[in-house]
Amino acid sequence: MKSYCIKSGYVHRNEYVQYDNTPQTDKFQDEVYAAARQICNQNNFEKIADIGCGSAYKLIKYFRDKDFLGLELEPNLSYIKKKYPLFKFALSDFDNPPADNFDILICSDVIEHLLEPDELIEFVKKINWKFLVLSTPDREVIQNLQRGFGWDVEENGPPYNEHHVREWTSKEFYDYVSPHFKIIEHFCAPIQKECQIVIATKHNK
């Protein structure tokens, strides 16, 4: 299996388990959306897209006054369309990227769920956007937190969370993302400390 810049000997899961996050609100990744909103405010941006918007709670919380598109899979997609009929949602289909131009593209804690994260990276490249806000758990931080809870942690994987195929350290994730996008900022969230956030633009051609 390809390493995706993760250290040799790390065990990746070989099965995808879809995560139903429709009950979630803003307990996790709230700071990802706050960072995206800050970029929005600083640049007077209007158009936002969110790959894997989940319950859409945080997307609506931060961007209900903007023109946004939430992308999701079924059955989550039907759930959020029914719950929020006044907002725009569509199927997240890697073969059919949205044709609009977006100021900000959010992809919050999606990539660790995918068997082939390169497919997500290529999908992101096909979309027209100015800023990318991308997040995923930091393996070192999350494992230290899990040890503090007294959980059994496999240092070399697979992740404790059965819905995660793999998890990157901060350095590994930088090494994985930086060839594809120009990283402007890369940091762990101040409150949800295991959540590493990348803010990037496209490389100049």
Contacts in CASP RR format, 6 or more apart in sequence:
PFRMAT RR
TARGET T0000
AUTHOR 0000-0000-0000
METHOD contacts of the structure
MODEL  1
MKSYCIKSGYVHRNEYVQYDNTPQTDKFQDEVYAAARQICNQNNFEKIAD
IGCGSAYKLIKYFRDKDFLGLELEPNLSYIKKKYPLFKFALSDFDNPPAD
NFDILICSDVIEHLLEPDELIEFVKKINWKFLVLSTPDREVIQNLQRGFG
WDVEENGPPYNEHHVREWTSKEFYDYVSPHFKIIEHFCAPIQKECQIVIA
TKHNK
1 12 0 8 1.000
1 14 0 8 1.000
2 118 0 8 1.000
3 10 0 8 1.000
4 117 0 8 1.000
4 118 0 8 1.000
4 166 0 8 1.000
4 168 0 8 1.000
4 172 0 8 1.000
4 176 0 8 1.000
5 168 0 8 1.000
5 172 0 8 1.000
5 173 0 8 1.000
5 175 0 8 1.000
5 176 0 8 1.000
6 12 0 8 1.000
6 166 0 8 1.000
6 168 0 8 1.000
6 169 0 8 1.000
6 172 0 8 1.000
6 176 0 8 1.000
7 156 0 8 1.000
7 169 0 8 1.000
7 172 0 8 1.000
9 156 0 8 1.000
10 156 0 8 1.000
10 157 0 8 1.000
10 166 0 8 1.000
11 154 0 8 1.000
11 156 0 8 1.000
11 157 0 8 1.000
11 158 0 8 1.000
12 157 0 8 1.000
12 158 0 8 1.000
12 165 0 8 1.000
12 166 0 8 1.000
13 115 0 8 1.000
13 158 0 8 1.000
13 159 0 8 1.000
13 162 0 8 1.000
13 164 0 8 1.000
13 165 0 8 1.000
13 166 0 8 1.000
14 115 0 8 1.000
15 115 0 8 1.000
16 113 0 8 1.000
16 114 0 8 1.000
16 115 0 8 1.000
16 165 0 8 1.000
17 162 0 8 1.000
17 163 0 8 1.000
18 73 0 8 1.000
18 113 0 8 1.000
18 163 0 8 1.000
19 113 0 8 1.000
19 163 0 8 1.000
20 75 0 8 1.000
20 76 0 8 1.000
21 54 0 8 1.000
21 55 0 8 1.000
21 76 0 8 1.000
22 54 0 8 1.000
22 55 0 8 1.000
22 76 0 8 1.000
22 79 0 8 1.000
22 80 0 8 1.000
23 55 0 8 1.000
24 54 0 8 1.000
24 55 0 8 1.000
24 57 0 8 1.000
25 55 0 8 1.000
25 57 0 8 1.000
25 58 0 8 1.000
26 33 0 8 1.000
26 57 0 8 1.000
26 58 0 8 1.000
26 61 0 8 1.000
28 109 0 8 1.000
28 192 0 8 1.000
28 195 0 8 1.000
29 58 0 8 1.000
29 108 0 8 1.000
29 109 0 8 1.000
29 135 0 8 1.000
29 192 0 8 1.000
29 195 0 8 1.000
30 58 0 8 1.000
30 191 0 8 1.000
30 192 0 8 1.000
31 189 0 8 1.000
31 190 0 8 1.000
31 191 0 8 1.000
31 192 0 8 1.000
31 195 0 8 1.000
31 197 0 8 1.000
32 58 0 8 1.000
32 106 0 8 1.000
32 108 0 8 1.000
32 109 0 8 1.000
32 133 0 8 1.000
32 135 0 8 1.000
32 189 0 8 1.000
32 195 0 8 1.000
32 197 0 8 1.000
33 58 0 8 1.000
33 59 0 8 1.000
33 61 0 8 1.000
33 62 0 8 1.000
33 63 0 8 1.000
33 106 0 8 1.000
33 108 0 8 1.000
34 62 0 8 1.000
35 133 0 8 1.000
35 197 0 8 1.000
35 199 0 8 1.000
36 48 0 8 1.000
36 62 0 8 1.000
36 63 0 8 1.000
36 104 0 8 1.000
36 106 0 8 1.000
36 131 0 8 1.000
36 133 0 8 1.000
37 62 0 8 1.000
37 63 0 8 1.000
39 45 0 8 1.000
39 104 0 8 1.000
39 131 0 8 1.000
39 133 0 8 1.000
39 199 0 8 1.000
40 48 0 8 1.000
40 63 0 8 1.000
40 66 0 8 1.000
40 103 0 8 1.000
40 104 0 8 1.000
43 103 0 8 1.000
43 130 0 8 1.000
43 131 0 8 1.000
45 66 0 8 1.000
45 103 0 8 1.000
45 104 0 8 1.000
45 130 0 8 1.000
46 66 0 8 1.000
46 67 0 8 1.000
46 103 0 8 1.000
47 66 0 8 1.000
47 67 0 8 1.000
47 68 0 8 1.000
47 100 0 8 1.000
47 101 0 8 1.000
47 102 0 8 1.000
47 103 0 8 1.000
47 104 0 8 1.000
48 59 0 8 1.000
48 63 0 8 1.000
48 66 0 8 1.000
48 67 0 8 1.000
48 68 0 8 1.000
48 69 0 8 1.000
48 102 0 8 1.000
48 103 0 8 1.000
48 104 0 8 1.000
48 105 0 8 1.000
48 106 0 8 1.000
49 68 0 8 1.000
49 69 0 8 1.000
49 70 0 8 1.000
49 71 0 8 1.000
49 98 0 8 1.000
49 100 0 8 1.000
49 102 0 8 1.000
49 104 0 8 1.000
49 105 0 8 1.000
49 106 0 8 1.000
49 127 0 8 1.000
49 129 0 8 1.000
50 56 0 8 1.000
50 59 0 8 1.000
50 68 0 8 1.000
50 69 0 8 1.000
50 70 0 8 1.000
50 71 0 8 1.000
50 105 0 8 1.000
50 106 0 8 1.000
50 107 0 8 1.000
50 108 0 8 1.000
51 70 0 8 1.000
51 71 0 8 1.000
51 92 0 8 1.000
51 105 0 8 1.000
51 106 0 8 1.000
51 107 0 8 1.000
51 110 0 8 1.000
51 120 0 8 1.000
51 123 0 8 1.000
51 124 0 8 1.000
52 70 0 8 1.000
52 71 0 8 1.000
52 72 0 8 1.000
52 73 0 8 1.000
52 92 0 8 1.000
52 107 0 8 1.000
52 108 0 8 1.000
52 110 0 8 1.000
53 59 0 8 1.000
53 70 0 8 1.000
53 71 0 8 1.000
53 72 0 8 1.000
53 80 0 8 1.000
53 89 0 8 1.000
53 106 0 8 1.000
54 72 0 8 1.000
54 76 0 8 1.000
54 80 0 8 1.000
55 76 0 8 1.000
55 79 0 8 1.000
55 80 0 8 1.000
56 70 0 8 1.000
56 72 0 8 1.000
56 80 0 8 1.000
56 83 0 8 1.000
56 84 0 8 1.000
56 87 0 8 1.000
56 89 0 8 1.000
58 108 0 8 1.000
59 68 0 8 1.000
59 70 0 8 1.000
59 106 0 8 1.000
60 84 0 8 1.000
60 87 0 8 1.000
64 87 0 8 1.000
68 87 0 8 1.000
68 88 0 8 1.000
69 88 0 8 1.000
69 89 0 8 1.000
69 90 0 8 1.000
69 98 0 8 1.000
69 100 0 8 1.000
69 102 0 8 1.000
70 87 0 8 1.000
70 88 0 8 1.000
70 89 0 8 1.000
70 90 0 8 1.000
71 89 0 8 1.000
71 90 0 8 1.000
71 91 0 8 1.000
71 92 0 8 1.000
71 98 0 8 1.000
72 80 0 8 1.000
72 89 0 8 1.000
72 91 0 8 1.000
72 92 0 8 1.000
73 91 0 8 1.000
73 92 0 8 1.000
74 91 0 8 1.000
77 89 0 8 1.000
77 90 0 8 1.000
77 91 0 8 1.000
77 92 0 8 1.000
80 89 0 8 1.000
81 89 0 8 1.000
90 98 0 8 1.000
94 119 0 8 1.000
94 120 0 8 1.000
94 122 0 8 1.000
94 123 0 8 1.000
97 123 0 8 1.000
97 126 0 8 1.000
97 127 0 8 1.000
98 127 0 8 1.000
100 128 0 8 1.000
101 128 0 8 1.000
101 129 0 8 1.000
102 127 0 8 1.000
102 128 0 8 1.000
102 129 0 8 1.000
102 130 0 8 1.000
103 129 0 8 1.000
103 130 0 8 1.000
103 131 0 8 1.000
104 129 0 8 1.000
104 130 0 8 1.000
104 131 0 8 1.000
104 132 0 8 1.000
104 133 0 8 1.000
105 124 0 8 1.000
105 127 0 8 1.000
105 129 0 8 1.000
105 131 0 8 1.000
105 132 0 8 1.000
105 133 0 8 1.000
106 133 0 8 1.000
106 134 0 8 1.000
107 120 0 8 1.000
107 124 0 8 1.000
107 132 0 8 1.000
107 133 0 8 1.000
107 134 0 8 1.000
107 135 0 8 1.000
108 133 0 8 1.000
108 134 0 8 1.000
108 135 0 8 1.000
109 135 0 8 1.000
109 136 0 8 1.000
109 137 0 8 1.000
109 195 0 8 1.000
110 120 0 8 1.000
111 117 0 8 1.000
111 120 0 8 1.000
111 134 0 8 1.000
111 136 0 8 1.000
112 136 0 8 1.000
112 137 0 8 1.000
112 159 0 8 1.000
112 164 0 8 1.000
112 165 0 8 1.000
112 166 0 8 1.000
112 167 0 8 1.000
112 168 0 8 1.000
113 163 0 8 1.000
113 164 0 8 1.000
113 165 0 8 1.000
114 120 0 8 1.000
114 165 0 8 1.000
115 165 0 8 1.000
117 166 0 8 1.000
117 176 0 8 1.000
121 177 0 8 1.000
121 180 0 8 1.000
124 132 0 8 1.000
124 180 0 8 1.000
124 181 0 8 1.000
125 180 0 8 1.000
125 202 0 8 1.000
129 202 0 8 1.000
130 201 0 8 1.000
131 184 0 8 1.000
131 199 0 8 1.000
131 200 0 8 1.000
131 201 0 8 1.000
132 181 0 8 1.000
132 198 0 8 1.000
132 199 0 8 1.000
132 200 0 8 1.000
132 201 0 8 1.000
133 197 0 8 1.000
133 198 0 8 1.000
133 199 0 8 1.000
134 177 0 8 1.000
134 197 0 8 1.000
134 198 0 8 1.000
134 199 0 8 1.000
134 200 0 8 1.000
135 195 0 8 1.000
135 196 0 8 1.000
135 197 0 8 1.000
135 198 0 8 1.000
136 167 0 8 1.000
136 168 0 8 1.000
136 173 0 8 1.000
136 195 0 8 1.000
136 196 0 8 1.000
137 164 0 8 1.000
137 167 0 8 1.000
137 194 0 8 1.000
137 195 0 8 1.000
137 196 0 8 1.000
138 167 0 8 1.000
138 168 0 8 1.000
138 169 0 8 1.000
138 170 0 8 1.000
138 173 0 8 1.000
138 188 0 8 1.000
138 194 0 8 1.000
138 195 0 8 1.000
138 196 0 8 1.000
139 159 0 8 1.000
139 167 0 8 1.000
139 168 0 8 1.000
139 169 0 8 1.000
139 172 0 8 1.000
140 169 0 8 1.000
140 170 0 8 1.000
141 188 0 8 1.000
141 193 0 8 1.000
141 194 0 8 1.000
141 196 0 8 1.000
142 160 0 8 1.000
142 167 0 8 1.000
142 194 0 8 1.000
143 153 0 8 1.000
143 155 0 8 1.000
145 193 0 8 1.000
145 194 0 8 1.000
146 153 0 8 1.000
146 160 0 8 1.000
147 153 0 8 1.000
151 160 0 8 1.000
152 160 0 8 1.000
153 160 0 8 1.000
154 160 0 8 1.000
157 166 0 8 1.000
157 167 0 8 1.000
158 164 0 8 1.000
158 165 0 8 1.000
158 166 0 8 1.000
159 165 0 8 1.000
159 166 0 8 1.000
159 167 0 8 1.000
168 176 0 8 1.000
168 196 0 8 1.000
170 186 0 8 1.000
170 188 0 8 1.000
170 196 0 8 1.000
173 186 0 8 1.000
173 196 0 8 1.000
173 198 0 8 1.000
174 183 0 8 1.000
174 186 0 8 1.000
174 198 0 8 1.000
177 183 0 8 1.000
177 198 0 8 1.000
177 200 0 8 1.000
180 203 0 8 1.000
181 198 0 8 1.000
181 200 0 8 1.000
181 201 0 8 1.000
181 202 0 8 1.000
181 203 0 8 1.000
182 200 0 8 1.000
182 201 0 8 1.000
182 202 0 8 1.000
182 203 0 8 1.000
182 204 0 8 1.000
183 198 0 8 1.000
183 199 0 8 1.000
183 200 0 8 1.000
184 199 0 8 1.000
184 200 0 8 1.000
184 201 0 8 1.000
185 197 0 8 1.000
185 198 0 8 1.000
185 199 0 8 1.000
186 196 0 8 1.000
186 197 0 8 1.000
186 198 0 8 1.000
186 199 0 8 1.000
187 196 0 8 1.000
187 197 0 8 1.000
188 194 0 8 1.000
188 195 0 8 1.000
188 196 0 8 1.000
188 197 0 8 1.000
189 195 0 8 1.000
189 196 0 8 1.000
189 197 0 8 1.000
END
